[in-house]
Amino acid sequence: MFIPGFWLHQIPGDCTNFRVICFSMTLPSPSPLSDQKPSDELLRYKWLWPEDYTVPLILIGGFEFMDRAYELHGMKSDLSKATKDGEIGRGKVLEFVIDKCGTLVRLRQCGSVACTEFKYASLIYTKKASEVKNQLSEPKWKSKKEADWPHCADKPMPFLAQFDIPSNSLTLARFVGNRRVALFGIVASESEEIFAITSQEIKFQSADDHYKGENLRLNC
């Protein structure tokens, strides 16, 4: 499928155009960004938030893409502070935010993937990671059979960076814990990139873990 104005190709060269640049044991940490107001459109619905409602962010990590430095942040909003069609919401909602040289880019959740808004966002979908072959690099999945790999216009999006989010007082208060976040991206134009994120729980018993445990038990 041809999309006018898009460069839907694999990242050129030997993968040196993207790398994690500030992942460390000290992350996630409180974000240096100011508190942010939640997006008006979340979970496929329009929300009305109080003018003075903002939430703090956490800094998940940094990465470099096409020779530019970016930061990935996370935020959690309380839907009970907002209304939808005149009714008060329930639960919490998560958002990823990418700091692109001072410009904040929101990633909107759509099914099992969160992606940046752009004209052809409807063309982003996921396939199981076990079905994706011949990529330059890939995340260290907890379970590849159960992981999702974002695609755009029938092509796998190149993997950029991975971050583990532990469960602690900071992550649970401001975002979520026990998650492994995989970031993917492509170049849409000379001034625009498209990013997509999928995640997995870090501590859970996958099907592979189950079978390994059974084999160990039977061979004891």
N, C-alpha and C positions, 0 to 999 in steps of 0.2 A: 504494500500500500504506500503510495507516495503522499507525503504531507508537505505542502508548499512552505518553504522557509525553514524546514527542519533539517538538521544534520544528524540523522539517526544512524550513527556508525559507532563501532567500538572505539574506545579510547585508543589513539595511535601510539606506536612505539612500544616500550617495554614496561609500561605501567608506572613510569617515574613521574607522570603528571599528576598523580594523586597519592596521598599518603596521610596517615594520622600524624599530627605534629605536636599534640600536647596531651596525649593520653598518659595518665599516671595514676598511682594509687590514691592520690589526693582528690581525684574526681569520682563522682560528681561533687560539685561544691556550689555554694551560693553564687548566683549569677551576678556579674557586675552591672547587668542591664537594669534599668528602672522597672518597677512593676508594670505589668501590661494588662490592658482590658481584653477579655476573651473575644474571640471572633463572633460575629453576629450569626453566622451560618455554621452549625455544627450538627453532626449526626443526621445530615440531610434535612434539618429543620432550621427555620429562622427563629432567633432568640432575641428578646429585648432585655438588655442588661441595664442596671442602674448606672447613671452617669459616673458616679464616684466609685464603682466597683472595679478594682484592679487586683491582680494576684502576683506574687513573687515568682521568679523563675529559678531553675537550677542550671548550671553549666554542666552539660554531659561530656563534652570533649571538643577538640578541635581537629580540623583536617584541612588539607590543601588540595585544591582541584583546579587544574589548568592554570597553575602558577599563581593562584590567589588563595589567601588564607580565609577560612570560614570557622565559625563556632556553632555547635549544635546545642540548643537549650531545650528545656522542657517546662511545661506549666500545667497546673491542675486547677480547674474552675468548678465551683459549686453551682449546679443547675438549680438549686432551690433559691438562688438569688435572682434567677431570670424567669421570664414568662414566655410561653409558646402558645399562640392563639388565645391569649388571655388567661392561660392556666399556668400555675407555678410548676417548674420542673422538679425532677427528682434525680438524685445521684450526682456523680462527679464525671467530668469529661477532661480528657488529656489532649494537649496540643504540643507538637514539636515546632520549634522556631529556629530558623537558621539566620545567624548574623552574617550578612554578606557585606563586609567592609562598611558597616554602619547602617546598612539597609536591612530591615527585618523582614524575613520571608516566612509566612506561615505554611505549614503542611496540613492539609485537610484529610481527615480519616475517611476512607471509602472502602468498606468491607475490611479485608485483612491487610490493606496497605494504606499508608498515609503519604500523600504526594502534594507537591506545590501546585498551586492553581495556574492553569494556562489554558489556552484556547482549545486544545485537544485532550483535556484531562480524561475525557470519556474513553480514550484509547488505552489508558493504563489499566492493566489487569495483572493477575498473578497466576503462575503455574507452580506446581510442587518442585522444590529445588532438585529433587532426585531426577527430574525429567530434563534438567538444563545441563547441556554438555559443552565442552570445549571453551570454557571461559578462562580469561587470563588469570583470575584469582577468584576466590569465593570465601564467604564467611566460615568461621568454625562453628557450624551448627551444633546445637545440642542433639538434634535429630534431623538429619537431612530429609528423611522421608516425610516428616511432618512440617517442614519449613516451606515458606512461600517465597518465590523469586519474582519481583516485579518485571513486567514486560511493557513495552510501549510500541505500538504499531507493529505487533507480531515479532519484536526483537527483544531478547533479554537485555535489561539495563545493566551496564557494568557495575560491579561491586566496588565501592570506594573505601569504606571504613566500618569498623565494628567497635561497639562500646558495651561494656557490662555495667549495669546499674544495680548495685547491691541494695539490700533492704536495711535501712537505718533510719534514724529519726528525721534526717533531712529529706531523703528521697521519698519516704512515705508521707511526709507532711506536704511537700511541694509537687510531687510527681507520682512515681510508682517505683517499687523495688523489685528485685529478683527478675530482672529482664536483661536479655541480650539483644541489643539494637543493631541491625544491619542497615547501612546507608548505601543507596545506589544513585547513580546520576548519569545524565547525558547532556550534551550541548544542544540547545534548541536554536540558538542564533548567536551572533557575535556578542550580544549583551545579555543573554538569558540562558540559564541552565534549568534543567528539570531534575528535581530530587524526589526520591521515593524511599520509604522506610518500612521494613517489616521487623517483627520482634518475636522472640520466644522466651518462655520462662527458663531460667537457668537451672533451678532445682525442681525437677519433676522426673518421674519415671517414664521414659520413652519406651516404645515397643522394643527397641534394641536393648535398652537397659534390662527390660523384663526377661528377654530371652537369654542374655548373658547371665543374669542371676539364676535363672532356671538351670542353665548348663553347669554353673558352679555348684549348685545344690545337688544336682544329680551325679556329679563327678566326685563329690566328697566321699 
